[in-house]
Amino acid sequence: MSLLGLMALAACGAGEERAGDIPPAEFLEPATGIAYEIEIVGAPNDAAEGLLEETLLLYRRQDNGAPSRAILKRRAEEDIGSAEKVLRSFGYYKPVIDVEVGELPPELADEHAEADEGIGAEGEGVRRTRGVDVGFGGTATAEGAAGAENADGDPVDDAPRERALARMIIDPGPAFTLIRHDFQLVDVPDGPPVTLPAAREVGSPVGQPAAAATILESEARVLTALLNQGRPWAKLEGRRAVADMEAATIEVETRIAPGPYAEYGSIQVEGLEHVEPGHVQKYRVWKKGEAVDRRQLREYQSELMATELFDSVVVDVPREAPAASGSAAVPVTIQAAEAKRRTVTAGLRYDTDDGVSVRGGFKHRNLWGEGERLTLDANLGLVDQSVTAELRKPQFLRRRQDLTFNAEAKHEENDAYDETSALLGVGLEREIGRYWTVGASGVVEYSLLTQNGSDDDLFLYGVPAFVKYDGTDDLLNPTEGVRATVYGTPYYAMRDRGDSQFFKAETLASGYISFDDEKKYVLAVRGRVGSIFSEAYSDVPINKRFYSGGGGSIRGYQSDIIGPLDSDNDPVGGRSVIEAGVEMRAMVWGPVGTAIFAEGGSVSREVYPDFEDDPQFAAGFGVRYYSPVGPIRADIAFPLNPRDVDDAFGFYFSIGQAY
């Protein structure tokens, strides 16, 4: 016995209507008189039972109940067709399905009696039952609470609500086996030959149960392969399935039209106002004349969006294949809508050590038409004030390489020293793959340092370099992944007390683990380690030494206080540092969250940490408000092994996670 088109029916998906079907007329049912439970008996597996619960009208309308047993029975019978489609999607093409509506057992009726209190038309409190041994025939009732109201405040009928059980009994029959799956090319035009993979190579379940979903997935893989190999108009033309109902086997033939072969031609850009078309073309990821690859089109689109020059970008080839057969160079069309070029930002920060600081910023994303980005940032605090500027030229000489210019002016008065400085730098940064960035620059810096009433003029020449990895899912609020940066800078220092050379190396790393799918519970860990290589401790200027403590380091301690101190208990910094921290974050109510954390660190005069001063540890807790612009946090932390110089606690308020 054979059946044609069986797989096409399964491909429609359980519970879906096919194009051209006339949907059945639906009539409003009268007021609900029966609340009912549902039992599925004989589902072949948990996945099939779960899909039945998502698909059947019995479940979807359960909260509304049913006007009568007769209508409930009819509703269950109407679900038989949908149930058959669900079973076909799992390879069961010969099921026998029956439905029954009967009495809810008295013990279950008593158990559910309380659920009727306050139940109105919306059916609040209805529960579902599985695997109940029941008899059919007779009536079970449960009285509702007189005078109750539903969620909308409307009075509820005081009449007793009958309880019933709708049972769907399934004999799935044998699981049909897919014994053959062939891919056939149709309407093949001239051009390079087209080779299709064997069915097993793309995951078709040949020799296994003929699950429709798996068969469709294998077809999609073949189609995707053609779309990515110069056939951008490839499409599925249909399939022919033959089922042997006696042997419980199925054979499938899938027809695919590859469409004309296409190569990349010119790039046509639409919708530009301030961005130069030539700059847009610098981001392309292919060479002219290569075969069109849909993956490259998506990557190109993503890279253009990442520039922040556009609100929207659509990259595609013509929708219709060219009329001429054979190979053809086709244009790539870019439809773009430019974003605003200027952005102004403002921020506020407070901690018990440094007090209040106000921050502001300005960003221009497209100065001269090729994505040149100017960023200005200013910080006005009680302890430090600074202005920084960065000019970035993207796509410099090659893809994903930026030329950068930096300038900074700063004044700072802290417990360790007073500093007035200015810096100029120029460098290159290059993105490598999705996660890596490398960079190097040259800087010149002048500083006037004051320590214990003595001034020191300092000129510094350095060549900073870095390697950065970022596999996290969010810049301001990461919940998964790892990020790490390694810095290395050789310095030559010219100052009044004599010239010196030193090399400063530092590594920062953090990792994030989410414990649930909604990412409400996140464990964050971080570490920092650094060393300065020099002949003597005094060769390293005080403003280039390592410090630890404060809101961006070890919370609970004053800024920079951890490590060596002078006779006035002021920090003097060190040539090595080591820090570690762990923080557990939890969302507790809407956008509000909490956090608990513990941190510790040490600073030493030696090149490598020797813990000459015992490491300092702290712990604390905080709250988070997850706003659209990023988390706003407030933390309080307490030293666990305080010294006489340490404060009893520290309070911190800022935007963004601590790490």
C-alpha positions as CSV (number, residue, x, y, z in Angstrom):
1,M,0.0,0.0,0.0
2,S,1.4,3.5,-0.9
3,L,0.7,7.1,0.0
4,L,1.9,10.0,-2.1
5,G,2.7,13.4,-0.7
6,L,2.8,12.2,2.8
7,M,5.9,14.2,3.8
8,A,4.5,17.4,2.2
9,L,1.6,17.1,4.7
10,A,4.0,16.6,7.6
11,A,6.1,19.6,6.5
12,C,3.1,21.9,7.1
13,G,3.7,21.5,10.8
14,A,1.4,20.3,13.5
15,G,-1.7,22.5,13.9
16,E,-0.9,24.8,10.9
17,E,-3.1,25.6,7.9
18,R,-1.7,25.2,4.4
19,A,-1.9,28.0,1.9
20,G,-5.2,27.9,0.1
21,D,-7.1,26.1,2.9
22,I,-10.3,27.7,3.9
23,P,-10.3,28.0,7.7
24,P,-13.3,26.5,9.5
25,A,-16.0,29.0,10.7
26,E,-15.7,29.6,14.4
27,F,-18.7,30.5,16.5
28,L,-18.6,32.0,20.0
29,E,-19.4,29.3,22.5
30,P,-22.0,30.0,25.2
31,A,-21.1,30.6,28.8
32,T,-18.8,28.0,30.3
33,G,-20.5,25.3,32.4
34,I,-17.8,22.7,32.6
35,A,-14.2,22.9,33.8
36,Y,-12.2,20.0,32.6
37,E,-8.8,18.2,33.0
38,I,-6.9,16.5,30.1
39,E,-5.2,13.2,29.9
40,I,-3.0,12.0,27.0
41,V,-2.6,8.2,26.9
42,G,-0.1,6.4,24.7
43,A,2.0,9.3,23.4
44,P,5.2,7.6,21.9
45,N,7.6,9.9,23.8
46,D,7.8,13.0,26.1
47,A,8.7,15.3,23.2
48,A,5.6,14.2,21.3
49,E,3.4,14.7,24.3
50,G,4.9,18.1,24.9
51,L,4.1,19.2,21.3
52,L,0.6,17.9,21.7
53,E,0.1,20.1,24.7
54,E,1.3,23.1,22.7
55,T,-0.9,22.3,19.7
56,L,-4.2,20.8,20.7
57,L,-7.3,23.1,21.2
58,L,-8.1,21.1,24.3
59,Y,-5.2,22.7,26.0
60,R,-5.3,26.1,24.4
61,R,-9.0,26.5,25.4
62,Q,-8.8,24.8,28.7
63,D,-8.8,27.9,30.8
64,N,-12.2,28.9,29.3
65,G,-13.7,25.5,30.0
66,A,-16.5,24.1,27.8
67,P,-20.3,24.8,27.7
68,S,-21.2,21.1,27.8
69,R,-19.8,17.6,27.5
70,A,-21.1,17.3,24.0
71,I,-19.1,20.4,22.9
72,L,-16.1,19.2,24.8
73,K,-16.3,15.9,23.0
74,R,-16.6,17.7,19.6
75,R,-13.5,19.8,20.5
76,A,-11.5,16.7,21.3
77,E,-12.6,15.0,18.0
78,E,-11.5,18.1,16.1
79,D,-8.1,17.7,17.6
80,I,-7.6,14.3,16.1
81,G,-6.3,15.7,12.8
82,S,-3.8,17.9,14.6
83,A,-2.6,15.0,16.8
84,E,-2.0,12.9,13.6
85,K,0.2,15.7,12.2
86,V,2.2,15.8,15.4
87,L,2.7,12.1,15.4
88,R,3.8,12.2,11.7
89,S,6.4,14.8,12.6
90,F,8.0,12.1,14.9
91,G,7.8,9.3,12.2
92,Y,4.4,7.7,13.2
93,Y,2.3,7.7,10.0
94,K,-0.3,5.0,11.0
95,P,-1.8,6.1,14.3
96,V,-5.2,5.2,15.7
97,I,-6.6,7.9,17.9
98,D,-9.8,7.9,20.0
99,V,-11.2,10.5,22.4
100,E,-13.5,10.1,25.4
101,V,-15.1,12.5,27.8
102,G,-16.1,11.3,31.2
103,E,-16.5,11.9,34.8
104,L,-13.7,13.3,37.0
105,P,-13.1,10.8,39.9
106,P,-14.8,12.0,43.1
107,E,-11.5,12.2,45.0
108,L,-10.1,14.5,42.3
109,A,-13.3,16.5,42.2
110,D,-12.9,17.1,46.0
111,E,-9.3,18.0,45.6
112,H,-10.1,20.6,42.9
113,A,-13.1,22.1,44.7
114,E,-11.1,25.0,46.1
115,A,-10.0,25.9,42.6
116,D,-13.5,26.9,41.7
117,E,-13.5,29.7,44.2
118,G,-13.2,32.9,42.2
119,I,-13.1,31.1,38.9
120,G,-14.9,33.1,36.2
121,A,-14.9,33.1,32.5
122,E,-11.1,33.3,32.4
123,G,-10.9,30.0,34.3
124,E,-8.2,31.0,36.9
125,G,-6.9,28.0,38.9
126,V,-7.6,25.3,36.3
127,R,-5.1,22.5,36.6
128,R,-4.2,19.6,34.2
129,T,-4.1,15.9,35.2
130,R,-2.2,13.1,33.5
131,G,-2.3,9.4,34.0
132,V,-5.5,9.3,36.1
133,D,-7.5,6.0,36.2
134,V,-11.1,7.1,35.7
135,G,-14.4,5.6,34.8
136,F,-16.6,7.1,32.2
137,G,-20.3,8.0,32.6
138,G,-22.0,9.8,35.4
139,T,-21.4,13.3,36.7
140,A,-19.1,14.9,39.3
141,T,-19.6,18.5,40.5
142,A,-18.0,21.0,42.8
143,E,-19.6,24.1,44.2
144,G,-18.1,27.5,43.7
145,A,-18.0,30.2,46.3
146,A,-21.2,32.3,46.3
147,G,-20.7,35.9,45.4
148,A,-17.1,35.4,44.2
149,E,-15.6,37.7,41.6
150,N,-13.2,37.0,38.8
151,A,-10.0,38.9,38.0
152,D,-11.9,41.7,36.3
153,G,-14.2,42.2,39.3
154,D,-17.3,40.8,37.5
155,P,-19.6,38.6,39.6
156,V,-19.3,34.8,39.0
157,D,-22.2,32.5,38.5
158,D,-23.0,30.8,41.8
159,A,-24.1,27.6,40.1
160,P,-22.0,24.5,40.7
161,R,-19.4,23.9,37.9
162,E,-19.3,20.4,36.6
163,R,-15.8,18.8,36.4
164,A,-15.0,16.4,33.5
165,L,-12.0,14.6,32.1
166,A,-11.2,14.7,28.4
167,R,-9.0,11.7,27.4
168,M,-7.1,11.2,24.1
169,I,-6.1,7.6,23.6
170,I,-3.3,7.1,21.1
171,D,-2.1,4.0,19.5
172,P,0.9,5.4,17.5
173,G,1.5,2.3,15.5
174,P,4.9,1.5,14.2
175,A,7.6,4.1,13.7
176,F,8.1,4.3,10.0
177,T,11.7,3.9,8.7
178,L,13.2,6.2,6.1
179,I,14.8,3.7,3.7
180,R,15.8,6.2,0.9
181,H,16.2,10.0,0.6
182,D,17.4,11.3,-2.7
183,F,18.1,14.9,-3.7
184,Q,17.3,15.7,-7.3
185,L,18.2,18.8,-9.3
186,V,15.6,20.3,-11.6
187,D,15.7,23.2,-14.0
188,V,19.5,23.3,-14.0
189,P,20.9,26.2,-16.1
190,D,24.2,26.5,-17.8
191,G,27.3,27.2,-15.7
192,P,29.6,25.3,-13.3
193,P,28.4,21.8,-12.4
194,V,26.3,21.4,-9.3
195,T,27.0,18.5,-6.9
196,L,24.7,17.6,-4.1
197,P,25.7,15.7,-1.0
198,A,24.4,12.3,0.0
199,A,21.4,12.4,2.4
200,R,23.3,11.0,5.3
201,E,26.0,13.6,5.0
202,V,23.5,16.4,5.8
203,G,21.8,14.5,8.6
204,S,18.8,12.9,6.9
205,P,17.7,9.9,9.1
206,V,18.1,7.2,6.4
207,G,17.8,3.9,8.1
208,Q,16.2,5.5,11.2
209,P,12.6,6.6,12.1
210,A,11.3,9.0,9.5
211,A,11.0,12.1,11.7
212,A,9.7,14.8,9.4
213,A,11.5,17.6,11.3
214,T,14.9,15.9,10.8
215,I,14.1,15.3,7.1
216,L,13.3,19.0,6.7
217,E,16.4,20.0,8.4
218,S,18.5,18.0,6.0
219,E,16.8,19.6,3.1
220,A,17.5,23.1,4.6
221,R,21.2,22.2,4.9
222,V,21.4,21.2,1.2
223,L,19.6,24.4,0.2
224,T,21.9,26.5,2.4
225,A,25.0,24.9,0.9
226,L,23.8,26.0,-2.6
227,L,23.0,29.6,-1.4
228,N,26.6,29.8,-0.1
229,Q,28.2,28.4,-3.2
230,G,27.3,30.9,-5.9
231,R,23.6,29.9,-6.2
232,P,21.8,32.8,-4.4
233,W,18.4,31.9,-6.0
234,A,18.4,28.2,-5.1
235,K,15.0,27.0,-3.9
236,L,13.1,23.9,-2.8
237,E,10.7,22.8,-5.5
238,G,8.9,20.2,-3.4
239,R,9.2,16.6,-2.4
240,R,7.6,13.3,-3.2
241,A,7.1,10.7,-0.5
242,V,6.0,7.1,-0.9
243,A,5.0,5.2,2.2
244,D,4.6,1.4,2.3
245,M,1.9,1.1,5.0
246,E,2.5,-2.7,5.3
247,A,6.2,-2.6,5.7
248,A,6.2,0.8,7.6
249,T,8.8,2.3,5.4
250,I,9.1,5.6,3.5
251,E,11.1,6.8,0.5
252,V,11.5,10.5,-0.1
253,E,12.7,12.4,-3.2
254,T,13.4,16.1,-2.7
255,R,13.5,18.4,-5.7
256,I,15.8,21.4,-5.7
257,A,16.2,24.1,-8.4
258,P,19.8,25.5,-8.0
259,G,19.1,28.6,-10.1
260,P,21.8,30.5,-12.1
261,Y,25.4,30.7,-11.0
262,A,26.3,34.2,-9.8
263,E,29.5,36.1,-9.1
264,Y,30.0,39.3,-7.2
265,G,29.8,42.4,-9.4
266,S,29.6,46.1,-8.5
267,I,28.3,47.5,-5.2
268,Q,25.4,49.9,-5.3
269,V,24.7,51.9,-2.2
270,E,21.3,53.7,-1.6
271,G,20.3,56.0,1.2
272,L,23.6,57.7,2.1
273,E,23.6,61.3,3.2
274,H,26.9,62.0,4.9
275,V,28.8,58.7,4.5
276,E,31.0,58.3,1.4
277,P,30.1,55.3,-0.8
278,G,33.8,54.4,-1.1
279,H,34.0,54.0,2.7
280,V,31.1,51.6,2.7
281,Q,32.9,49.4,0.2
282,K,35.9,49.1,2.4
283,Y,34.0,46.7,4.6
284,R,33.2,44.1,2.0
285,V,34.5,40.7,2.8
286,W,34.9,39.3,-0.8
287,K,36.7,40.1,-4.0
288,K,35.0,41.0,-7.2
289,G,34.5,37.9,-9.4
290,E,34.1,35.4,-6.5
291,A,31.1,33.2,-6.1
292,V,28.2,34.8,-4.2
293,D,28.0,33.5,-0.7
294,R,25.0,34.4,1.5
295,R,27.2,34.1,4.6
296,Q,29.4,36.8,3.3
297,L,26.5,39.1,2.6
298,R,25.3,38.7,6.2
299,E,28.8,39.3,7.6
300,Y,29.2,42.4,5.5
301,Q,25.8,43.7,6.8
302,S,26.9,43.0,10.4
303,E,30.2,44.8,10.0
304,L,28.4,47.9,8.6
305,M,26.0,47.9,11.5
306,A,28.9,47.6,13.9
307,T,30.3,50.9,12.7
308,E,27.4,52.7,14.4
309,L,27.0,54.8,11.3
310,F,23.7,53.3,10.4
311,D,20.3,52.7,12.0
312,S,19.6,50.0,9.5
313,V,21.4,48.2,6.7
314,V,20.2,45.6,4.2
315,V,22.7,43.9,1.9
316,D,21.4,41.6,-0.9
317,V,21.7,40.6,-4.5
318,P,18.7,41.2,-6.9
319,R,15.6,39.2,-5.8
320,E,15.1,37.8,-9.3
321,A,17.6,35.7,-11.1
322,P,18.9,37.1,-14.4
323,A,17.1,36.0,-17.5
324,A,20.3,34.9,-19.3
325,S,21.6,31.5,-18.4
326,G,25.1,30.6,-17.3
327,S,27.5,32.6,-15.1
328,A,26.8,36.2,-14.4
329,A,28.2,39.0,-12.4
330,V,25.4,40.5,-10.3
331,P,25.4,43.8,-8.4
332,V,25.3,43.8,-4.6
333,T,22.7,46.4,-3.4
334,I,23.1,48.1,0.0
335,Q,20.0,50.0,1.4
336,A,21.2,52.1,4.3
337,A,19.6,54.5,6.7
338,E,22.2,56.7,8.5
339,A,22.2,57.1,12.3
340,K,22.7,60.4,14.1
341,R,26.3,61.4,14.0
342,R,26.6,63.1,17.4
343,T,26.0,61.8,20.9
344,V,26.3,63.5,24.2
345,T,26.6,61.5,27.5
346,A,26.7,62.4,31.2
347,G,27.3,60.3,34.3
348,L,27.6,60.6,38.1
349,R,29.8,58.6,40.4
350,Y,30.2,58.6,44.2
351,D,32.3,56.8,46.8
352,T,33.2,57.5,50.4
353,D,36.9,58.0,49.6
354,D,36.9,60.2,46.5
355,G,33.5,61.8,46.9
356,V,31.4,62.9,44.0
357,S,32.6,63.0,40.4
358,V,30.7,64.2,37.3
359,R,31.5,62.8,33.9
360,G,30.5,64.1,30.4
361,G,31.2,63.0,26.9
362,F,30.7,63.9,23.3
363,K,31.1,61.6,20.3
364,H,31.0,62.4,16.6
365,R,30.9,59.3,14.5
366,N,31.6,60.7,11.0
367,L,33.7,63.8,10.9
368,W,34.7,63.8,7.2
369,G,32.5,61.1,5.6
370,E,34.6,58.0,6.1
371,G,33.6,57.1,9.7
372,E,36.3,59.2,11.4
373,R,35.3,59.2,15.1
374,L,36.1,61.9,17.6
375,T,35.5,61.1,21.2
376,L,35.8,63.7,24.0
377,D,35.5,62.8,27.7
378,A,35.7,65.0,30.7
379,N,35.8,64.1,34.4
380,L,35.3,66.6,37.2
381,G,35.9,65.2,40.6
382,L,37.1,66.3,44.0
383,V,40.3,64.3,43.7
384,D,41.0,64.3,40.0
385,Q,40.0,66.3,36.9
386,S,40.8,65.2,33.3
387,V,40.0,65.8,29.7
388,T,40.7,63.2,27.0
389,A,40.3,63.2,23.3
390,E,40.6,60.4,20.7
391,L,40.4,60.5,17.0
392,R,40.0,57.2,15.3
393,K,40.4,56.6,11.5
394,P,38.8,53.2,10.6
395,Q,39.8,50.9,7.8
396,F,43.2,52.4,7.7
397,L,45.3,50.8,4.9
398,R,43.4,47.5,5.4
399,R,40.1,46.1,6.6
400,R,39.5,46.1,10.4
401,Q,42.5,48.3,11.2
402,D,42.2,51.7,12.9
403,L,44.6,54.6,13.1
404,T,44.3,56.4,16.5
405,F,45.4,59.7,17.9
406,N,45.1,60.4,21.6
407,A,45.5,63.4,23.9
408,E,45.0,63.8,27.6
409,A,45.3,66.5,30.2
410,K,45.0,65.6,33.9
411,H,45.3,67.0,37.4
412,E,45.1,64.7,40.5
413,E,45.6,65.2,44.2
414,N,45.6,61.9,46.1
415,D,47.2,60.6,49.3
416,A,50.3,59.3,47.4
417,Y,51.2,62.4,45.3
418,D,49.9,65.3,43.3
419,E,50.1,65.2,39.5
420,T,49.6,67.6,36.6
421,S,50.2,65.9,33.3
422,A,49.7,65.9,29.5
423,L,49.9,63.1,27.0
424,L,50.0,62.7,23.2
425,G,49.9,59.4,21.4
426,V,49.4,57.8,18.0
427,G,48.9,54.1,17.3
428,L,47.3,51.3,15.3
429,E,44.7,48.8,16.4
430,R,43.6,45.7,14.5
431,E,40.7,43.3,15.0
432,I,41.6,39.6,14.4
433,G,38.5,37.4,14.0
434,R,35.5,37.9,16.1
435,Y,37.1,38.0,19.6
436,W,40.6,39.3,19.3
437,T,42.1,42.8,19.1
438,V,45.8,43.8,19.1
439,G,47.3,47.3,19.2
440,A,50.5,49.3,19.6
441,S,51.2,53.0,19.9
442,G,53.8,55.5,20.7
443,V,53.3,58.1,23.5
444,V,55.1,61.1,24.9
445,E,54.0,62.3,28.4
446,Y,55.0,65.2,30.6
447,S,54.2,65.2,34.3
448,L,54.8,67.6,37.2
449,L,54.8,65.4,40.3
450,T,54.7,66.6,43.9
451,Q,55.5,64.2,46.8
452,N,56.1,65.3,50.4
453,G,56.5,68.9,49.2
454,S,59.1,68.0,46.6
455,D,58.5,68.6,42.9
456,D,59.7,66.3,40.1
457,D,59.6,67.1,36.3
458,L,59.1,63.9,34.3
459,F,59.2,63.3,30.6
460,L,58.2,59.8,29.6
461,Y,58.5,58.0,26.2
462,G,56.7,54.7,25.8
463,V,55.5,52.2,23.3
464,P,52.3,50.6,24.8
465,A,51.0,47.4,23.2
466,F,48.1,45.1,24.1
467,V,46.4,41.9,23.2
468,K,42.7,41.7,24.0
469,Y,40.2,38.9,24.0
470,D,36.5,39.5,24.6
471,G,34.0,36.6,24.4
472,T,31.4,38.1,26.6
473,D,27.8,38.8,25.6
474,D,27.5,42.4,26.7
475,L,29.8,45.3,27.3
476,L,28.2,46.9,30.4
477,N,26.4,43.8,31.8
478,P,28.1,40.6,30.8
479,T,26.4,37.4,31.9
480,E,28.4,34.8,29.9
481,G,31.9,34.4,28.5
482,V,35.5,35.5,29.3
483,R,37.4,38.7,28.6
484,A,41.1,39.3,29.2
485,T,43.7,41.9,28.2
486,V,47.5,41.8,28.4
487,Y,49.3,45.1,28.4
488,G,53.0,45.7,28.0
489,T,54.9,49.0,27.8
490,P,58.6,49.8,27.7
491,Y,59.3,53.3,29.1
492,Y,62.2,55.7,29.0
493,A,62.0,58.3,31.8
494,M,63.8,61.6,31.9
495,R,63.6,63.5,35.1
496,D,65.6,65.7,37.5
497,R,67.0,62.8,39.5
498,G,68.3,61.0,36.4
499,D,67.1,59.0,33.5
500,S,65.8,55.4,33.9
501,Q,64.2,52.6,31.9
502,F,61.6,50.1,33.0
503,F,59.0,47.7,31.5
504,K,55.5,47.6,32.8
505,A,53.4,44.4,32.2
506,E,49.8,43.8,33.4
507,T,47.0,41.3,32.8
508,L,43.4,41.8,33.6
509,A,40.8,39.0,33.2
510,S,37.2,38.3,34.2
511,G,34.7,35.5,33.5
512,Y,31.0,35.1,33.8
513,I,28.7,32.1,34.3
514,S,24.9,32.2,34.1
515,F,23.0,29.5,36.0
516,D,19.7,29.8,34.3
517,D,18.3,30.4,30.8
518,E,16.9,33.8,31.7
519,K,20.3,34.9,33.1
520,K,18.9,36.0,36.4
521,Y,21.7,34.4,38.4
522,V,25.3,35.2,37.3
523,L,28.6,34.4,38.9
524,A,31.4,36.9,38.0
525,V,35.1,36.4,38.8
526,R,38.0,38.6,38.1
527,G,41.8,38.7,38.5
528,R,44.6,41.2,38.0
529,V,48.4,40.6,38.1
530,G,51.2,42.9,37.1
531,S,54.9,43.5,37.4
532,I,57.3,46.4,36.6
533,F,60.8,45.3,35.6
534,S,63.4,47.8,36.6
535,E,66.9,47.8,38.2
536,A,65.7,49.6,41.3
537,Y,62.4,50.5,42.9
538,S,63.2,54.2,42.7
539,D,63.7,54.0,38.9
540,V,59.9,53.8,38.5
541,P,58.1,57.2,38.8
542,I,55.5,57.2,41.5
543,N,52.7,57.8,39.0
544,K,53.6,54.6,37.0
545,R,53.7,52.2,40.0
546,F,50.9,49.8,40.8
547,Y,48.2,50.7,43.3
548,S,45.3,48.8,44.7
549,G,42.1,49.6,46.7
550,G,38.9,51.5,45.9
551,G,35.8,51.2,43.8
552,G,37.6,49.9,40.7
553,S,39.8,47.6,42.6
554,I,39.3,46.2,46.2
555,R,36.0,47.7,47.4
556,G,36.0,48.5,51.1
557,Y,39.4,50.2,51.2
558,Q,40.3,53.7,50.3
559,S,41.7,54.4,46.8
560,D,45.3,53.2,46.4
561,I,45.7,52.4,50.1
562,I,46.7,48.7,49.8
563,G,50.4,48.1,49.8
564,P,53.5,49.9,51.0
565,L,52.9,53.1,53.1
566,D,55.3,55.9,54.0
567,S,55.8,57.3,57.5
568,D,52.6,59.4,57.1
569,N,50.6,56.3,56.2
570,D,50.3,57.5,52.6
571,P,50.6,54.9,49.8
572,V,53.8,54.9,47.7
573,G,52.9,52.1,45.2
574,G,54.8,49.0,44.2
575,R,56.4,47.1,41.3
576,S,53.9,44.2,41.5
577,V,50.3,43.7,42.2
578,I,47.9,40.8,42.5
579,E,44.1,41.0,42.9
580,A,41.1,38.6,42.8
581,G,37.4,39.0,43.2
582,V,34.2,37.0,43.0
583,E,30.6,38.4,42.8
584,M,27.2,36.7,42.8
585,R,24.5,38.6,41.0
586,A,20.8,37.9,41.2
587,M,17.7,39.5,39.6
588,V,15.1,39.6,42.4
589,W,12.2,41.8,41.2
590,G,11.7,43.1,37.7
591,P,14.8,45.3,36.8
592,V,16.1,45.3,40.4
593,G,18.9,42.9,41.4
594,T,21.2,42.3,44.3
595,A,24.9,41.2,44.6
596,I,27.3,39.9,47.2
597,F,31.0,40.0,46.7
598,A,34.4,39.2,48.2
599,E,37.7,40.7,47.0
600,G,41.4,40.7,48.0
601,G,44.7,42.0,46.8
602,S,48.3,42.9,47.6
603,V,50.9,45.3,46.3
604,S,54.7,44.8,46.8
605,R,57.9,46.8,46.2
606,E,59.4,43.8,44.6
607,V,59.1,42.8,40.9
608,Y,57.1,39.8,41.8
609,P,54.5,39.6,44.6
610,D,56.2,38.6,47.8
611,F,53.3,39.5,50.2
612,E,55.7,41.5,52.4
613,D,52.5,43.4,53.4
614,D,49.8,40.9,54.1
615,P,47.0,40.8,51.5
616,Q,44.0,42.8,52.3
617,F,40.5,41.2,52.0
618,A,37.0,42.7,51.9
619,A,33.4,41.6,51.4
620,G,30.1,43.4,50.8
621,F,26.8,43.6,49.1
622,G,24.9,45.9,46.8
623,V,21.8,46.5,44.7
624,R,21.5,46.9,41.0
625,Y,18.9,48.6,38.8
626,Y,19.1,47.3,35.2
627,S,18.2,50.4,33.2
628,P,18.1,50.6,29.4
629,V,21.6,52.4,29.4
630,G,23.2,49.8,31.6
631,P,23.1,48.6,35.3
632,I,23.2,51.3,37.9
633,R,24.8,50.0,41.1
634,A,25.2,50.9,44.7
635,D,27.6,48.8,46.9
636,I,28.8,48.9,50.4
637,A,31.9,46.9,51.4
638,F,33.8,46.2,54.6
639,P,37.5,45.3,55.2
640,L,37.9,41.9,56.6
641,N,41.4,42.4,58.0
642,P,41.6,46.1,58.4
643,R,44.7,48.0,59.5
644,D,44.7,51.1,61.7
645,V,44.8,53.3,58.6
646,D,41.8,51.6,56.9
647,D,38.2,52.9,57.1
648,A,35.4,50.9,58.5
649,F,33.6,50.6,55.2
650,G,33.2,52.0,51.7
651,F,30.2,53.1,49.8
652,Y,30.1,53.2,45.9
653,F,27.6,54.4,43.4
654,S,28.2,54.2,39.7
655,I,26.9,53.1,36.3
656,G,28.1,49.7,35.0
657,Q,29.1,46.6,36.8
658,A,32.2,46.6,38.9
659,Y,33.7,44.2,36.4
